[in-house]
Amino acid sequence: MLMCRDLARIASDYIDGELGPMDTVSVKLHLLMCGHCRTFIGSLRTSLELMRGHSSHQLDEDFARRIDEQISQALIARDDEQD
Ligand SMILES: [Zn+2]
């Protein structure tokens, strides 16, 4: 079973469609079960699109900083989940 840290490592390849079929299925299964990683992938996809100019959004520093905060919060929330 794919772990959150494994998913974080291959997330950008997943978004780019560069993973093999088995890895892609593993990521999709993990995302079905793990809301934190869904949030993480969503934020990462947005920031990748912005960096590559595929989005209609304007990249400004404020927006980029908000995305960084969202990613950090998603990772922190995941660590705090044991409570
Ligand atoms: Zn996860």
PDB file of the backbone (N, CA, C, O) and the ligand in Angstrom, with CONECT records:
HET     ZN  A 101       1
ATOM      1  N   MET A   1       0.836  -1.211   0.000  1.00  0.00           N
ATOM      2  CA  MET A   1       0.000   0.000   0.000  1.00  0.00           C
ATOM      3  C   MET A   1       0.867   1.255   0.000  1.00  0.00           C
ATOM      4  O   MET A   1       1.844   1.362   0.741  1.00  0.00           O
ATOM      5  N   LEU A   2       0.483   2.193  -0.846  1.00  0.00           N
ATOM      6  CA  LEU A   2       1.228   3.442  -0.946  1.00  0.00           C
ATOM      7  C   LEU A   2       1.047   4.272   0.326  1.00  0.00           C
ATOM      8  O   LEU A   2      -0.071   4.411   0.823  1.00  0.00           O
ATOM      9  N   MET A   3       2.136   4.817   0.849  1.00  0.00           N
ATOM     10  CA  MET A   3       2.062   5.680   2.026  1.00  0.00           C
ATOM     11  C   MET A   3       2.034   7.140   1.590  1.00  0.00           C
ATOM     12  O   MET A   3       2.394   7.473   0.461  1.00  0.00           O
ATOM     13  N   CYS A   4       1.596   8.011   2.513  1.00  0.00           N
ATOM     14  CA  CYS A   4       1.507   9.441   2.206  1.00  0.00           C
ATOM     15  C   CYS A   4       2.860   9.992   1.744  1.00  0.00           C
ATOM     16  O   CYS A   4       2.923  10.787   0.806  1.00  0.00           O
ATOM     17  N   ARG A   5       3.935   9.566   2.404  1.00  0.00           N
ATOM     18  CA  ARG A   5       5.235  10.118   2.036  1.00  0.00           C
ATOM     19  C   ARG A   5       5.654   9.626   0.644  1.00  0.00           C
ATOM     20  O   ARG A   5       6.337  10.344  -0.086  1.00  0.00           O
ATOM     21  N   ASP A   6       5.250   8.412   0.281  1.00  0.00           N
ATOM     22  CA  ASP A   6       5.537   7.920  -1.067  1.00  0.00           C
ATOM     23  C   ASP A   6       4.777   8.741  -2.098  1.00  0.00           C
ATOM     24  O   ASP A   6       5.309   9.097  -3.150  1.00  0.00           O
ATOM     25  N   LEU A   7       3.519   9.033  -1.775  1.00  0.00           N
ATOM     26  CA  LEU A   7       2.702   9.811  -2.697  1.00  0.00           C
ATOM     27  C   LEU A   7       3.291  11.209  -2.893  1.00  0.00           C
ATOM     28  O   LEU A   7       3.328  11.718  -4.013  1.00  0.00           O
ATOM     29  N   ALA A   8       3.749  11.826  -1.805  1.00  0.00           N
ATOM     30  CA  ALA A   8       4.324  13.171  -1.905  1.00  0.00           C
ATOM     31  C   ALA A   8       5.532  13.160  -2.845  1.00  0.00           C
ATOM     32  O   ALA A   8       5.766  14.118  -3.582  1.00  0.00           O
ATOM     33  N   ARG A   9       6.284  12.075  -2.809  1.00  0.00           N
ATOM     34  CA  ARG A   9       7.509  11.980  -3.609  1.00  0.00           C
ATOM     35  C   ARG A   9       7.196  11.883  -5.104  1.00  0.00           C
ATOM     36  O   ARG A   9       7.931  12.430  -5.927  1.00  0.00           O
ATOM     37  N   ILE A  10       6.101  11.186  -5.462  1.00  0.00           N
ATOM     38  CA  ILE A  10       5.803  10.954  -6.874  1.00  0.00           C
ATOM     39  C   ILE A  10       4.637  11.801  -7.373  1.00  0.00           C
ATOM     40  O   ILE A  10       4.163  11.621  -8.494  1.00  0.00           O
ATOM     41  N   ALA A  11       4.173  12.740  -6.514  1.00  0.00           N
ATOM     42  CA  ALA A  11       2.957  13.496  -6.843  1.00  0.00           C
ATOM     43  C   ALA A  11       3.094  14.279  -8.148  1.00  0.00           C
ATOM     44  O   ALA A  11       2.166  14.311  -8.956  1.00  0.00           O
ATOM     45  N   SER A  12       4.253  14.912  -8.352  1.00  0.00           N
ATOM     46  CA  SER A  12       4.384  15.746  -9.557  1.00  0.00           C
ATOM     47  C   SER A  12       4.417  14.874 -10.818  1.00  0.00           C
ATOM     48  O   SER A  12       3.906  15.272 -11.865  1.00  0.00           O
ATOM     49  N   ASP A  13       5.021  13.678 -10.714  1.00  0.00           N
ATOM     50  CA  ASP A  13       4.987  12.749 -11.852  1.00  0.00           C
ATOM     51  C   ASP A  13       3.558  12.293 -12.141  1.00  0.00           C
ATOM     52  O   ASP A  13       3.163  12.148 -13.297  1.00  0.00           O
ATOM     53  N   TYR A  14       2.781  12.067 -11.059  1.00  0.00           N
ATOM     54  CA  TYR A  14       1.383  11.666 -11.230  1.00  0.00           C
ATOM     55  C   TYR A  14       0.601  12.752 -11.967  1.00  0.00           C
ATOM     56  O   TYR A  14      -0.147  12.466 -12.901  1.00  0.00           O
ATOM     57  N   ILE A  15       0.785  14.001 -11.534  1.00  0.00           N
ATOM     58  CA  ILE A  15       0.066  15.112 -12.160  1.00  0.00           C
ATOM     59  C   ILE A  15       0.465  15.250 -13.628  1.00  0.00           C
ATOM     60  O   ILE A  15      -0.362  15.575 -14.481  1.00  0.00           O
ATOM     61  N   ASP A  16       1.736  15.001 -13.907  1.00  0.00           N
ATOM     62  CA  ASP A  16       2.218  15.106 -15.287  1.00  0.00           C
ATOM     63  C   ASP A  16       1.861  13.886 -16.134  1.00  0.00           C
ATOM     64  O   ASP A  16       2.105  13.876 -17.340  1.00  0.00           O
ATOM     65  N   GLY A  17       1.283  12.853 -15.505  1.00  0.00           N
ATOM     66  CA  GLY A  17       0.942  11.637 -16.225  1.00  0.00           C
ATOM     67  C   GLY A  17       2.162  10.818 -16.601  1.00  0.00           C
ATOM     68  O   GLY A  17       2.138  10.074 -17.582  1.00  0.00           O
ATOM     69  N   GLU A  18       3.226  10.951 -15.827  1.00  0.00           N
ATOM     70  CA  GLU A  18       4.476  10.264 -16.148  1.00  0.00           C
ATOM     71  C   GLU A  18       4.682   8.974 -15.363  1.00  0.00           C
ATOM     72  O   GLU A  18       5.694   8.296 -15.538  1.00  0.00           O
ATOM     73  N   LEU A  19       3.734   8.633 -14.503  1.00  0.00           N
ATOM     74  CA  LEU A  19       3.843   7.378 -13.758  1.00  0.00           C
ATOM     75  C   LEU A  19       3.407   6.213 -14.632  1.00  0.00           C
ATOM     76  O   LEU A  19       2.619   6.381 -15.563  1.00  0.00           O
ATOM     77  N   GLY A  20       3.924   5.037 -14.327  1.00  0.00           N
ATOM     78  CA  GLY A  20       3.454   3.824 -14.989  1.00  0.00           C
ATOM     79  C   GLY A  20       2.042   3.489 -14.534  1.00  0.00           C
ATOM     80  O   GLY A  20       1.552   4.048 -13.553  1.00  0.00           O
ATOM     81  N   PRO A  21       1.383   2.570 -15.249  1.00  0.00           N
ATOM     82  CA  PRO A  21      -0.019   2.227 -14.931  1.00  0.00           C
ATOM     83  C   PRO A  21      -0.201   1.739 -13.495  1.00  0.00           C
ATOM     84  O   PRO A  21      -1.179   2.110 -12.845  1.00  0.00           O
ATOM     85  N   MET A  22       0.725   0.909 -12.982  1.00  0.00           N
ATOM     86  CA  MET A  22       0.590   0.383 -11.622  1.00  0.00           C
ATOM     87  C   MET A  22       0.693   1.501 -10.595  1.00  0.00           C
ATOM     88  O   MET A  22      -0.105   1.561  -9.659  1.00  0.00           O
ATOM     89  N   ASP A  23       1.669   2.385 -10.763  1.00  0.00           N
ATOM     90  CA  ASP A  23       1.832   3.492  -9.829  1.00  0.00           C
ATOM     91  C   ASP A  23       0.629   4.419  -9.884  1.00  0.00           C
ATOM     92  O   ASP A  23       0.167   4.913  -8.856  1.00  0.00           O
ATOM     93  N   THR A  24       0.120   4.655 -11.101  1.00  0.00           N
ATOM     94  CA  THR A  24      -1.034   5.535 -11.240  1.00  0.00           C
ATOM     95  C   THR A  24      -2.236   4.973 -10.482  1.00  0.00           C
ATOM     96  O   THR A  24      -2.949   5.714  -9.804  1.00  0.00           O
ATOM     97  N   VAL A  25      -2.458   3.665 -10.598  1.00  0.00           N
ATOM     98  CA  VAL A  25      -3.563   3.029  -9.867  1.00  0.00           C
ATOM     99  C   VAL A  25      -3.343   3.138  -8.363  1.00  0.00           C
ATOM    100  O   VAL A  25      -4.283   3.405  -7.614  1.00  0.00           O
ATOM    101  N   SER A  26      -2.097   2.931  -7.918  1.00  0.00           N
ATOM    102  CA  SER A  26      -1.794   3.026  -6.493  1.00  0.00           C
ATOM    103  C   SER A  26      -2.104   4.419  -5.961  1.00  0.00           C
ATOM    104  O   SER A  26      -2.676   4.573  -4.882  1.00  0.00           O
ATOM    105  N   VAL A  27      -1.712   5.440  -6.743  1.00  0.00           N
ATOM    106  CA  VAL A  27      -1.976   6.817  -6.325  1.00  0.00           C
ATOM    107  C   VAL A  27      -3.478   7.057  -6.258  1.00  0.00           C
ATOM    108  O   VAL A  27      -3.970   7.641  -5.292  1.00  0.00           O
ATOM    109  N   LYS A  28      -4.212   6.611  -7.278  1.00  0.00           N
ATOM    110  CA  LYS A  28      -5.661   6.849  -7.296  1.00  0.00           C
ATOM    111  C   LYS A  28      -6.352   6.163  -6.119  1.00  0.00           C
ATOM    112  O   LYS A  28      -7.252   6.735  -5.505  1.00  0.00           O
ATOM    113  N   LEU A  29      -5.933   4.941  -5.807  1.00  0.00           N
ATOM    114  CA  LEU A  29      -6.502   4.241  -4.656  1.00  0.00           C
ATOM    115  C   LEU A  29      -6.219   5.001  -3.363  1.00  0.00           C
ATOM    116  O   LEU A  29      -7.089   5.139  -2.503  1.00  0.00           O
ATOM    117  N   HIS A  30      -4.986   5.491  -3.245  1.00  0.00           N
ATOM    118  CA  HIS A  30      -4.630   6.229  -2.042  1.00  0.00           C
ATOM    119  C   HIS A  30      -5.471   7.499  -1.924  1.00  0.00           C
ATOM    120  O   HIS A  30      -5.934   7.846  -0.838  1.00  0.00           O
ATOM    121  N   LEU A  31      -5.663   8.182  -3.041  1.00  0.00           N
ATOM    122  CA  LEU A  31      -6.430   9.436  -3.014  1.00  0.00           C
ATOM    123  C   LEU A  31      -7.891   9.182  -2.643  1.00  0.00           C
ATOM    124  O   LEU A  31      -8.538  10.036  -2.035  1.00  0.00           O
ATOM    125  N   LEU A  32      -8.407   8.010  -3.008  1.00  0.00           N
ATOM    126  CA  LEU A  32      -9.782   7.667  -2.619  1.00  0.00           C
ATOM    127  C   LEU A  32      -9.929   7.615  -1.106  1.00  0.00           C
ATOM    128  O   LEU A  32     -10.969   7.977  -0.558  1.00  0.00           O
ATOM    129  N   MET A  33      -8.870   7.158  -0.439  1.00  0.00           N
ATOM    130  CA  MET A  33      -8.942   6.915   1.003  1.00  0.00           C
ATOM    131  C   MET A  33      -8.395   8.061   1.840  1.00  0.00           C
ATOM    132  O   MET A  33      -8.657   8.129   3.041  1.00  0.00           O
ATOM    133  N   CYS A  34      -7.636   8.964   1.218  1.00  0.00           N
ATOM    134  CA  CYS A  34      -6.865   9.930   2.010  1.00  0.00           C
ATOM    135  C   CYS A  34      -7.181  11.356   1.571  1.00  0.00           C
ATOM    136  O   CYS A  34      -6.673  11.827   0.553  1.00  0.00           O
ATOM    137  N   GLY A  35      -8.020  12.036   2.341  1.00  0.00           N
ATOM    138  CA  GLY A  35      -8.421  13.397   2.016  1.00  0.00           C
ATOM    139  C   GLY A  35      -7.259  14.376   2.056  1.00  0.00           C
ATOM    140  O   GLY A  35      -7.216  15.334   1.285  1.00  0.00           O
ATOM    141  N   HIS A  36      -6.318  14.128   2.961  1.00  0.00           N
ATOM    142  CA  HIS A  36      -5.170  15.038   3.055  1.00  0.00           C
ATOM    143  C   HIS A  36      -4.356  15.015   1.765  1.00  0.00           C
ATOM    144  O   HIS A  36      -3.915  16.062   1.291  1.00  0.00           O
ATOM    145  N   CYS A  37      -4.158  13.848   1.204  1.00  0.00           N
ATOM    146  CA  CYS A  37      -3.392  13.762  -0.029  1.00  0.00           C
ATOM    147  C   CYS A  37      -4.187  14.324  -1.210  1.00  0.00           C
ATOM    148  O   CYS A  37      -3.601  14.865  -2.148  1.00  0.00           O
ATOM    149  N   ARG A  38      -5.530  14.200  -1.169  1.00  0.00           N
ATOM    150  CA  ARG A  38      -6.334  14.859  -2.211  1.00  0.00           C
ATOM    151  C   ARG A  38      -6.102  16.358  -2.171  1.00  0.00           C
ATOM    152  O   ARG A  38      -5.919  16.990  -3.211  1.00  0.00           O
ATOM    153  N   THR A  39      -6.110  16.934  -0.961  1.00  0.00           N
ATOM    154  CA  THR A  39      -5.849  18.363  -0.814  1.00  0.00           C
ATOM    155  C   THR A  39      -4.447  18.705  -1.307  1.00  0.00           C
ATOM    156  O   THR A  39      -4.238  19.697  -2.006  1.00  0.00           O
ATOM    157  N   PHE A  40      -3.501  17.863  -0.926  1.00  0.00           N
ATOM    158  CA  PHE A  40      -2.106  18.087  -1.306  1.00  0.00           C
ATOM    159  C   PHE A  40      -1.945  18.056  -2.828  1.00  0.00           C
ATOM    160  O   PHE A  40      -1.309  18.940  -3.401  1.00  0.00           O
ATOM    161  N   ILE A  41      -2.517  17.048  -3.479  1.00  0.00           N
ATOM    162  CA  ILE A  41      -2.420  16.925  -4.941  1.00  0.00           C
ATOM    163  C   ILE A  41      -3.089  18.122  -5.616  1.00  0.00           C
ATOM    164  O   ILE A  41      -2.568  18.669  -6.588  1.00  0.00           O
ATOM    165  N   GLY A  42      -4.254  18.524  -5.088  1.00  0.00           N
ATOM    166  CA  GLY A  42      -4.965  19.653  -5.678  1.00  0.00           C
ATOM    167  C   GLY A  42      -4.145  20.936  -5.619  1.00  0.00           C
ATOM    168  O   GLY A  42      -4.075  21.689  -6.590  1.00  0.00           O
ATOM    169  N   SER A  43      -3.520  21.173  -4.457  1.00  0.00           N
ATOM    170  CA  SER A  43      -2.694  22.362  -4.305  1.00  0.00           C
ATOM    171  C   SER A  43      -1.467  22.300  -5.195  1.00  0.00           C
ATOM    172  O   SER A  43      -1.082  23.288  -5.819  1.00  0.00           O
ATOM    173  N   LEU A  44      -0.860  21.123  -5.244  1.00  0.00           N
ATOM    174  CA  LEU A  44       0.350  20.960  -6.045  1.00  0.00           C
ATOM    175  C   LEU A  44       0.032  21.141  -7.532  1.00  0.00           C
ATOM    176  O   LEU A  44       0.795  21.770  -8.265  1.00  0.00           O
ATOM    177  N   ARG A  45      -1.103  20.584  -7.967  1.00  0.00           N
ATOM    178  CA  ARG A  45      -1.485  20.717  -9.376  1.00  0.00           C
ATOM    179  C   ARG A  45      -1.678  22.194  -9.733  1.00  0.00           C
ATOM    180  O   ARG A  45      -1.231  22.653 -10.784  1.00  0.00           O
ATOM    181  N   THR A  46      -2.349  22.929  -8.844  1.00  0.00           N
ATOM    182  CA  THR A  46      -2.571  24.353  -9.087  1.00  0.00           C
ATOM    183  C   THR A  46      -1.248  25.094  -9.203  1.00  0.00           C
ATOM    184  O   THR A  46      -1.065  25.906 -10.109  1.00  0.00           O
ATOM    185  N   SER A  47      -0.326  24.817  -8.287  1.00  0.00           N
ATOM    186  CA  SER A  47       0.944  25.540  -8.319  1.00  0.00           C
ATOM    187  C   SER A  47       1.787  25.146  -9.523  1.00  0.00           C
ATOM    188  O   SER A  47       2.483  25.986 -10.093  1.00  0.00           O
ATOM    189  N   LEU A  48       1.732  23.861  -9.921  1.00  0.00           N
ATOM    190  CA  LEU A  48       2.469  23.441 -11.119  1.00  0.00           C
ATOM    191  C   LEU A  48       1.913  24.130 -12.361  1.00  0.00           C
ATOM    192  O   LEU A  48       2.666  24.587 -13.220  1.00  0.00           O
ATOM    193  N   GLU A  49       0.586  24.198 -12.443  1.00  0.00           N
ATOM    194  CA  GLU A  49      -0.030  24.853 -13.602  1.00  0.00           C
ATOM    195  C   GLU A  49       0.352  26.325 -13.652  1.00  0.00           C
ATOM    196  O   GLU A  49       0.619  26.877 -14.720  1.00  0.00           O
ATOM    197  N   LEU A  50       0.373  26.949 -12.486  1.00  0.00           N
ATOM    198  CA  LEU A  50       0.751  28.360 -12.436  1.00  0.00           C
ATOM    199  C   LEU A  50       2.186  28.552 -12.887  1.00  0.00           C
ATOM    200  O   LEU A  50       2.488  29.450 -13.674  1.00  0.00           O
ATOM    201  N   MET A  51       3.081  27.690 -12.378  1.00  0.00           N
ATOM    202  CA  MET A  51       4.498  27.823 -12.718  1.00  0.00           C
ATOM    203  C   MET A  51       4.731  27.632 -14.211  1.00  0.00           C
ATOM    204  O   MET A  51       5.606  28.261 -14.805  1.00  0.00           O
ATOM    205  N   ARG A  52       3.930  26.750 -14.805  1.00  0.00           N
ATOM    206  CA  ARG A  52       4.137  26.427 -16.217  1.00  0.00           C
ATOM    207  C   ARG A  52       3.284  27.272 -17.142  1.00  0.00           C
ATOM    208  O   ARG A  52       3.340  27.105 -18.360  1.00  0.00           O
ATOM    209  N   GLY A  53       2.495  28.179 -16.580  1.00  0.00           N
ATOM    210  CA  GLY A  53       1.717  29.090 -17.401  1.00  0.00           C
ATOM    211  C   GLY A  53       0.538  28.435 -18.081  1.00  0.00           C
ATOM    212  O   GLY A  53       0.032  28.963 -19.072  1.00  0.00           O
ATOM    213  N   HIS A  54       0.078  27.277 -17.569  1.00  0.00           N
ATOM    214  CA  HIS A  54      -1.063  26.606 -18.166  1.00  0.00           C
ATOM    215  C   HIS A  54      -2.391  27.110 -17.621  1.00  0.00           C
ATOM    216  O   HIS A  54      -3.460  26.727 -18.097  1.00  0.00           O
ATOM    217  N   SER A  55      -2.308  27.957 -16.635  1.00  0.00           N
ATOM    218  CA  SER A  55      -3.529  28.432 -16.004  1.00  0.00           C
ATOM    219  C   SER A  55      -3.831  29.851 -16.461  1.00  0.00           C
ATOM    220  O   SER A  55      -2.940  30.603 -16.855  1.00  0.00           O
ATOM    221  N   SER A  56      -5.105  30.193 -16.398  1.00  0.00           N
ATOM    222  CA  SER A  56      -5.495  31.552 -16.745  1.00  0.00           C
ATOM    223  C   SER A  56      -5.233  32.515 -15.589  1.00  0.00           C
ATOM    224  O   SER A  56      -5.303  33.733 -15.754  1.00  0.00           O
ATOM    225  N   HIS A  57      -4.928  31.947 -14.402  1.00  0.00           N
ATOM    226  CA  HIS A  57      -4.656  32.811 -13.256  1.00  0.00           C
ATOM    227  C   HIS A  57      -3.341  33.562 -13.452  1.00  0.00           C
ATOM    228  O   HIS A  57      -2.396  33.054 -14.056  1.00  0.00           O
ATOM    229  N   GLN A  58      -3.309  34.754 -12.937  1.00  0.00           N
ATOM    230  CA  GLN A  58      -2.060  35.491 -12.882  1.00  0.00           C
ATOM    231  C   GLN A  58      -1.259  35.002 -11.687  1.00  0.00           C
ATOM    232  O   GLN A  58      -1.790  34.867 -10.585  1.00  0.00           O
ATOM    233  N   LEU A  59       0.004  34.741 -11.909  1.00  0.00           N
ATOM    234  CA  LEU A  59       0.858  34.356 -10.790  1.00  0.00           C
ATOM    235  C   LEU A  59       1.380  35.618 -10.103  1.00  0.00           C
ATOM    236  O   LEU A  59       2.173  36.375 -10.662  1.00  0.00           O
ATOM    237  N   ASP A  60       0.917  35.812  -8.898  1.00  0.00           N
ATOM    238  CA  ASP A  60       1.511  36.885  -8.115  1.00  0.00           C
ATOM    239  C   ASP A  60       2.020  36.293  -6.807  1.00  0.00           C
ATOM    240  O   ASP A  60       1.620  35.200  -6.408  1.00  0.00           O
ATOM    241  N   GLU A  61       2.898  37.025  -6.152  1.00  0.00           N
ATOM    242  CA  GLU A  61       3.586  36.465  -4.993  1.00  0.00           C
ATOM    243  C   GLU A  61       2.618  36.076  -3.890  1.00  0.00           C
ATOM    244  O   GLU A  61       2.802  35.064  -3.214  1.00  0.00           O
ATOM    245  N   ASP A  62       1.578  36.892  -3.715  1.00  0.00           N
ATOM    246  CA  ASP A  62       0.599  36.622  -2.679  1.00  0.00           C
ATOM    247  C   ASP A  62      -0.084  35.286  -2.897  1.00  0.00           C
ATOM    248  O   ASP A  62      -0.256  34.500  -1.965  1.00  0.00           O
ATOM    249  N   PHE A  63      -0.467  35.040  -4.128  1.00  0.00           N
ATOM    250  CA  PHE A  63      -1.170  33.807  -4.457  1.00  0.00           C
ATOM    251  C   PHE A  63      -0.256  32.604  -4.264  1.00  0.00           C
ATOM    252  O   PHE A  63      -0.663  31.588  -3.701  1.00  0.00           O
ATOM    253  N   ALA A  64       0.967  32.725  -4.729  1.00  0.00           N
ATOM    254  CA  ALA A  64       1.929  31.636  -4.575  1.00  0.00           C
ATOM    255  C   ALA A  64       2.159  31.330  -3.097  1.00  0.00           C
ATOM    256  O   ALA A  64       2.291  30.171  -2.705  1.00  0.00           O
ATOM    257  N   ARG A  65       2.205  32.389  -2.283  1.00  0.00           N
ATOM    258  CA  ARG A  65       2.430  32.179  -0.854  1.00  0.00           C
ATOM    259  C   ARG A  65       1.237  31.454  -0.224  1.00  0.00           C
ATOM    260  O   ARG A  65       1.410  30.595   0.641  1.00  0.00           O
ATOM    261  N   ARG A  66       0.030  31.809  -0.664  1.00  0.00           N
ATOM    262  CA  ARG A  66      -1.159  31.117  -0.137  1.00  0.00           C
ATOM    263  C   ARG A  66      -1.113  29.633  -0.468  1.00  0.00           C
ATOM    264  O   ARG A  66      -1.480  28.805   0.366  1.00  0.00           O
ATOM    265  N   ILE A  67      -0.675  29.287  -1.655  1.00  0.00           N
ATOM    266  CA  ILE A  67      -0.583  27.873  -2.037  1.00  0.00           C
ATOM    267  C   ILE A  67       0.440  27.163  -1.159  1.00  0.00           C
ATOM    268  O   ILE A  67       0.196  26.055  -0.682  1.00  0.00           O
ATOM    269  N   ASP A  68       1.584  27.805  -0.950  1.00  0.00           N
ATOM    270  CA  ASP A  68       2.582  27.219  -0.064  1.00  0.00           C
ATOM    271  C   ASP A  68       1.998  26.961   1.315  1.00  0.00           C
ATOM    272  O   ASP A  68       2.246  25.915   1.914  1.00  0.00           O
ATOM    273  N   GLU A  69       1.218  27.920   1.820  1.00  0.00           N
ATOM    274  CA  GLU A  69       0.606  27.763   3.149  1.00  0.00           C
ATOM    275  C   GLU A  69      -0.375  26.605   3.157  1.00  0.00           C
ATOM    276  O   GLU A  69      -0.421  25.833   4.115  1.00  0.00           O
ATOM    277  N   GLN A  70      -1.161  26.482   2.094  1.00  0.00           N
ATOM    278  CA  GLN A  70      -2.130  25.383   2.020  1.00  0.00           C
ATOM    279  C   GLN A  70      -1.422  24.037   2.040  1.00  0.00           C
ATOM    280  O   GLN A  70      -1.869  23.112   2.717  1.00  0.00           O
ATOM    281  N   ILE A  71      -0.335  23.921   1.313  1.00  0.00           N
ATOM    282  CA  ILE A  71       0.408  22.667   1.276  1.00  0.00           C
ATOM    283  C   ILE A  71       0.984  22.376   2.662  1.00  0.00           C
ATOM    284  O   ILE A  71       0.903  21.250   3.153  1.00  0.00           O
ATOM    285  N   SER A  72       1.565  23.399   3.283  1.00  0.00           N
ATOM    286  CA  SER A  72       2.121  23.213   4.622  1.00  0.00           C
ATOM    287  C   SER A  72       1.041  22.773   5.597  1.00  0.00           C
ATOM    288  O   SER A  72       1.249  21.863   6.399  1.00  0.00           O
ATOM    289  N   GLN A  73      -0.127  23.434   5.522  1.00  0.00           N
ATOM    290  CA  GLN A  73      -1.205  23.097   6.450  1.00  0.00           C
ATOM    291  C   GLN A  73      -1.708  21.684   6.218  1.00  0.00           C
ATOM    292  O   GLN A  73      -2.038  20.979   7.172  1.00  0.00           O
ATOM    293  N   ALA A  74      -1.769  21.263   4.967  1.00  0.00           N
ATOM    294  CA  ALA A  74      -2.213  19.900   4.674  1.00  0.00           C
ATOM    295  C   ALA A  74      -1.239  18.895   5.277  1.00  0.00           C
ATOM    296  O   ALA A  74      -1.658  17.881   5.837  1.00  0.00           O
ATOM    297  N   LEU A  75       0.047  19.168   5.166  1.00  0.00           N
ATOM    298  CA  LEU A  75       1.056  18.266   5.722  1.00  0.00           C
ATOM    299  C   LEU A  75       1.003  18.280   7.242  1.00  0.00           C
ATOM    300  O   LEU A  75       1.122  17.230   7.875  1.00  0.00           O
ATOM    301  N   ILE A  76       0.823  19.474   7.843  1.00  0.00           N
ATOM    302  CA  ILE A  76       0.761  19.579   9.309  1.00  0.00           C
ATOM    303  C   ILE A  76      -0.485  18.861   9.824  1.00  0.00           C
ATOM    304  O   ILE A  76      -0.419  18.127  10.810  1.00  0.00           O
ATOM    305  N   ALA A  77      -1.619  19.074   9.155  1.00  0.00           N
ATOM    306  CA  ALA A  77      -2.868  18.445   9.589  1.00  0.00           C
ATOM    307  C   ALA A  77      -2.731  16.934   9.573  1.00  0.00           C
ATOM    308  O   ALA A  77      -3.254  16.246  10.450  1.00  0.00           O
ATOM    309  N   ARG A  78      -2.028  16.420   8.574  1.00  0.00           N
ATOM    310  CA  ARG A  78      -1.841  14.979   8.481  1.00  0.00           C
ATOM    311  C   ARG A  78      -1.022  14.469   9.661  1.00  0.00           C
ATOM    312  O   ARG A  78      -1.319  13.414  10.222  1.00  0.00           O
ATOM    313  N   ASP A  79       0.014  15.225  10.037  1.00  0.00           N
ATOM    314  CA  ASP A  79       0.850  14.813  11.170  1.00  0.00           C
ATOM    315  C   ASP A  79       0.089  14.846  12.481  1.00  0.00           C
ATOM    316  O   ASP A  79       0.376  14.069  13.391  1.00  0.00           O
ATOM    317  N   ASP A  80      -0.898  15.757  12.581  1.00  0.00           N
ATOM    318  CA  ASP A  80      -1.644  15.918  13.840  1.00  0.00           C
ATOM    319  C   ASP A  80      -2.805  14.946  13.969  1.00  0.00           C
ATOM    320  O   ASP A  80      -3.521  14.971  14.971  1.00  0.00           O
ATOM    321  N   GLU A  81      -3.001  14.106  12.988  1.00  0.00           N
ATOM    322  CA  GLU A  81      -4.233  13.340  12.915  1.00  0.00           C
ATOM    323  C   GLU A  81      -4.378  12.285  14.006  1.00  0.00           C
ATOM    324  O   GLU A  81      -5.487  11.818  14.267  1.00  0.00           O
ATOM    325  N   GLN A  82      -3.281  11.905  14.641  1.00  0.00           N
ATOM    326  CA  GLN A  82      -3.331  10.836  15.637  1.00  0.00           C
ATOM    327  C   GLN A  82      -4.167  11.186  16.853  1.00  0.00           C
ATOM    328  O   GLN A  82      -4.579  10.289  17.589  1.00  0.00           O
ATOM    329  N   ASP A  83      -4.428  12.458  17.084  1.00  0.00           N
ATOM    330  CA  ASP A  83      -5.110  12.905  18.293  1.00  0.00           C
ATOM    331  C   ASP A  83      -6.496  12.267  18.442  1.00  0.00           C
ATOM    332  O   ASP A  83      -7.201  12.542  19.412  1.00  0.00           O
TER     333      ASP A  83
HETATM  334 ZN    ZN A 101      -2.212  10.163   2.096  1.00  0.00          ZN2+
END
